Amino acid sequence: MMYNNSLWGILVLIADIWAIVNILQSGADTTKKVIWTVVVLLLPVLGLILWFFMGPREGKS
């Protein structure tokens, strides 16, 4: 059972890192990048879901 929780935590960590990298590479202004990064860091699962559906869709700058 403990391995399932560890695996879930690792997957969430990988997904959050991926989201933060994409946020920082986006063409959004710096304020939006900071806000989205803080949301993903403070609310790892919910922040990732919110960013995925509501985050900036602009290409890389």
For each residue, the residues with C-beta under 8 A, 3 or more apart:
1: 4 5
2: 5 6
3: 6 7
4: 1 7 8
5: 1 2 8 9
6: 2 3 9 10
7: 3 4 10 11
8: 4 5 11 12
9: 5 6 12 13
10: 6 7 13 14
11: 7 8 14 15
12: 8 9 15 16 44 45 48
13: 9 10 16 17 44
14: 10 11 17 18
15: 11 12 18 19 48
16: 12 13 19 20 40 41 44 47 48
17: 13 14 20 21
18: 14 15 21 22
19: 15 16 22 23 40 47 48 51 52 55
20: 16 17 23 24 37 40 41
21: 17 18 24 25
22: 18 19 25 26
23: 19 20 26 28 33 36 37 40 51 55 56
24: 20 21 33 37
25: 21 22 60 61
26: 22 23 33 55 56 58 59 60 61
27: 56 58 59 60 61
28: 23 32 33 36 56 58
29: 32 33
30: 33 34
31: 34 35
32: 28 29 35 36 56
33: 23 24 26 28 29 30 36 37
34: 30 31 37 38
35: 31 32 38 39
36: 23 28 32 33 39 40 47 51 55 56
37: 20 23 24 33 34 40 41
38: 34 35 41 42
39: 35 36 42 43 47 50 51
40: 16 19 20 23 36 37 43 44 47 48 51
41: 16 20 37 38 44 47
42: 38 39 47
43: 39 40 46 47 50
44: 12 13 16 40 41 47 48
45: 12 48 49
46: 43 49 50
47: 16 19 36 39 40 41 42 43 44 50 51
48: 12 15 16 19 40 44 45 51 52
49: 45 46 52 53
50: 39 43 46 47 53 54 55
51: 19 23 36 39 40 47 48 54 55
52: 19 48 49 55
53: 49 50
54: 50 51
55: 19 23 26 36 50 51 52
56: 23 26 27 28 32 36
57:
58: 26 27 28 61
59: 26 27
60: 25 26 27
61: 25 26 27 58
